[in-house]
Amino acid sequence: MSAESKSSEEFLKENLEMPIATVNRIIKNALPNNTQVAKDVKSLFSKAAGIFIIYLSTHANEICQDRSKSTISANDVLAAVREVEMDDFLPSLEKYLGEYRTTAVSKKRNKAAKTTPPSSSKKQKVTT
């Protein structure tokens, strides 16, 4: 085994696993209540999720390169989902993206409102 491949494997092992608690929540919501899942399967799902992120990121990056772009956007990720023939997931991903953007705009407006003092609260300088 070369040093480069060992380093890639170590990176994968150390950095590309979802937290098991997150995997447990996803599994619990996806499967019937009476379904049991072995601990090693949860770990395998965690690793598979990391590998899928790499796979989808690679496709999104290729789409960017084809468009002479250097930044992956949400539209590039959605195009990558289409490219890997996972179109069934597009409606929920697009819905999530819309909700995320709406929430982000609201948070930004709320933050701006909190940091901008109202014009009526300015103190006037009194001269005597």
LUMKEDO-544964 format. One record per residue (C-alpha): residue number from 1; residue in three letters; x negated, y negated, z. Coordinates in pm, 1 decimal, padded with zeros to 6 digits, always signed. Each point is the difference from the previous one (the first is absolute). Layout:
N
   num   residu          u          v          w
   NUM      ALA          X          Y          Z
...
END
This chain:
128
   num   residu          u          v          w
     1      MET   +00000.0   +00000.0   +00000.0
     2      SER   -00142.3   -00335.7   -00100.8
     3      ALA   -00027.2   -00291.0   +00242.0
     4      GLU   +00248.8   -00198.4   -00209.7
     5      SER   +00272.3   +00268.2   +00005.6
     6      LYS   -00054.7   +00061.9   +00369.4
     7      SER   +00042.4   -00370.0   +00064.5
     8      SER   +00326.9   -00003.1   -00201.7
     9      GLU   +00130.2   +00299.6   +00194.1
    10      GLU   -00092.7   -00162.2   +00330.8
    11      PHE   +00173.7   -00320.5   -00103.4
    12      LEU   +00311.6   +00197.6   -00092.4
    13      LYS   -00005.8   +00187.1   +00330.1
    14      GLU   -00052.7   -00309.2   +00213.0
    15      ASN   +00204.5   -00265.3   -00174.6
    16      LEU   +00277.7   +00137.9   -00212.4
    17      GLU   +00239.0   +00152.9   +00244.7
    18      MET   +00325.9   -00154.9   +00107.6
    19      PRO   +00054.7   -00000.2   +00374.4
    20      ILE   +00166.0   +00326.9   +00103.6
    21      ALA   +00273.2   -00195.0   +00184.3
    22      THR   +00095.9   -00163.0   -00330.9
    23      VAL   -00002.3   +00336.6   -00176.1
    24      ASN   +00219.5   +00143.6   +00276.9
    25      ARG   +00256.8   -00280.7   -00042.5
    26      ILE   +00010.2   +00047.9   -00376.8
    27      ILE   +00039.8   +00376.2   +00031.6
    28      LYS   +00265.5   -00035.6   +00270.2
    29      ASN   +00204.5   -00233.9   -00220.5
    30      ALA   -00044.4   +00209.4   -00314.9
    31      LEU   +00076.2   +00350.3   +00127.9
    32      PRO   +00295.2   +00158.9   +00181.0
    33      ASN   -00018.3   -00010.2   +00381.5
    34      ASN   -00055.9   +00374.2   +00037.6
    35      THR   -00310.4   +00002.5   -00225.4
    36      GLN   -00330.5   +00074.4   +00171.4
    37      VAL   -00327.1   -00122.0   -00152.0
    38      ALA   -00337.0   +00138.7   +00105.9
    39      LYS   -00266.2   -00238.5   +00128.4
    40      ASP   -00237.5   +00084.8   -00286.0
    41      VAL   +00275.8   -00087.0   -00249.6
    42      LYS   +00037.4   -00344.7   +00158.4
    43      SER   -00373.3   -00052.6   -00039.2
    44      LEU   +00020.3   +00119.8   -00359.6
    45      PHE   +00283.1   -00246.3   -00073.9
    46      SER   -00212.9   -00273.6   +00153.3
    47      LYS   -00294.1   +00083.5   -00226.3
    48      ALA   +00226.1   +00037.1   -00306.1
    49      ALA   +00141.9   -00348.1   +00058.4
    50      GLY   -00351.3   -00146.2   -00004.3
    51      ILE   -00084.9   +00187.6   -00318.9
    52      PHE   +00323.4   -00120.1   -00160.8
    53      ILE   -00090.6   -00360.3   +00083.4
    54      ILE   -00334.8   +00047.7   -00174.1
    55      TYR   +00175.0   +00157.6   -00300.0
    56      LEU   +00257.5   -00277.8   -00033.4
    57      SER   -00262.1   -00270.9   +00061.9
    58      THR   -00215.6   +00142.0   -00276.9
    59      HIS   +00290.5   -00010.4   -00245.1
    60      ALA   +00094.0   -00353.8   +00105.3
    61      ASN   -00362.8   -00108.7   -00041.7
    62      GLU   -00012.2   +00148.9   -00350.1
    63      ILE   +00315.3   -00193.7   -00087.8
    64      CYS   -00168.9   -00318.5   +00126.8
    65      GLN   -00311.3   +00068.1   -00203.2
    66      ASP   +00211.7   +00058.6   -00312.5
    67      ARG   +00156.9   -00342.8   +00061.6
    68      SER   -00339.6   -00159.7   +00073.0
    69      LYS   +00102.5   -00075.0   +00358.4
    70      SER   -00209.9   +00043.2   +00311.0
    71      THR   +00273.8   -00007.5   +00265.6
    72      ILE   +00253.9   +00279.3   +00040.0
    73      SER   +00350.3   -00141.5   +00037.6
    74      ALA   +00324.4   +00161.6   +00110.8
    75      ASN   +00104.3   +00021.9   -00365.6
    76      ASP   -00318.4   +00195.9   -00076.4
    77      VAL   +00082.3   +00246.9   +00276.0
    78      LEU   +00356.2   +00038.5   -00131.9
    79      ALA   -00142.3   +00056.9   -00349.2
    80      ALA   -00233.6   +00263.7   +00146.6
    81      VAL   +00297.3   +00173.9   +00163.3
    82      ARG   +00161.7   +00013.0   -00346.5
    83      GLU   -00324.3   +00122.1   -00154.5
    84      VAL   -00023.7   +00293.3   +00240.1
    85      GLU   +00363.4   +00083.4   -00081.9
    86      MET   +00144.5   -00074.2   +00341.3
    87      ASP   +00275.1   -00224.1   -00138.1
    88      ASP   +00253.2   +00135.1   +00251.5
    89      PHE   -00179.7   -00200.5   +00269.5
    90      LEU   +00010.6   -00331.0   -00188.2
    91      PRO   +00343.3   -00121.5   +00119.6
    92      SER   -00090.7   +00039.9   +00368.5
    93      LEU   -00345.2   -00148.4   -00052.0
    94      GLU   +00142.7   -00299.3   -00186.0
    95      LYS   +00262.6   -00048.0   +00271.6
    96      TYR   -00268.2   +00015.4   +00270.7
    97      LEU   -00217.8   -00246.8   -00191.1
    98      GLY   +00288.9   -00246.0   -00029.7
    99      GLU   +00074.7   +00028.2   +00372.3
   100      TYR   -00368.6   -00038.3   +00086.4
   101      ARG   -00032.2   -00313.0   -00212.7
   102      THR   +00317.0   -00150.8   +00149.6
   103      THR   -00127.3   +00065.7   +00352.6
   104      ALA   -00343.0   -00142.4   -00084.5
   105      VAL   +00154.5   -00321.6   -00136.2
   106      SER   +00218.2   -00033.3   +00312.3
   107      LYS   -00297.8   +00048.5   +00230.9
   108      LYS   -00200.8   -00256.1   -00194.5
   109      ARG   +00282.9   -00255.3   +00020.6
   110      ASN   +00048.6   +00063.1   +00372.9
   111      LYS   -00371.2   -00039.9   +00063.8
   112      ALA   -00009.5   -00323.4   -00200.5
   113      ALA   +00302.1   -00132.3   +00189.8
   114      LYS   -00168.5   +00072.2   +00333.8
   115      THR   -00327.0   -00169.0   -00093.0
   116      THR   +00153.7   -00308.9   -00160.6
   117      PRO   +00116.6   -00247.3   +00265.3
   118      PRO   +00341.9   -00153.0   -00065.6
   119      SER   -00023.5   -00358.1   -00128.1
   120      SER   +00240.3   -00130.5   +00268.1
   121      SER   -00225.0   +00111.9   +00283.6
   122      LYS   -00286.2   -00230.3   -00091.8
   123      LYS   -00081.8   -00237.0   +00280.1
   124      GLN   -00006.2   -00363.2   -00088.3
   125      LYS   -00283.6   -00211.2   +00123.6
   126      VAL   +00123.8   -00269.5   +00236.4
   127      THR   -00191.0   -00326.7   +00007.7
   128      THR   +00023.1   -00247.8   +00283.0
END
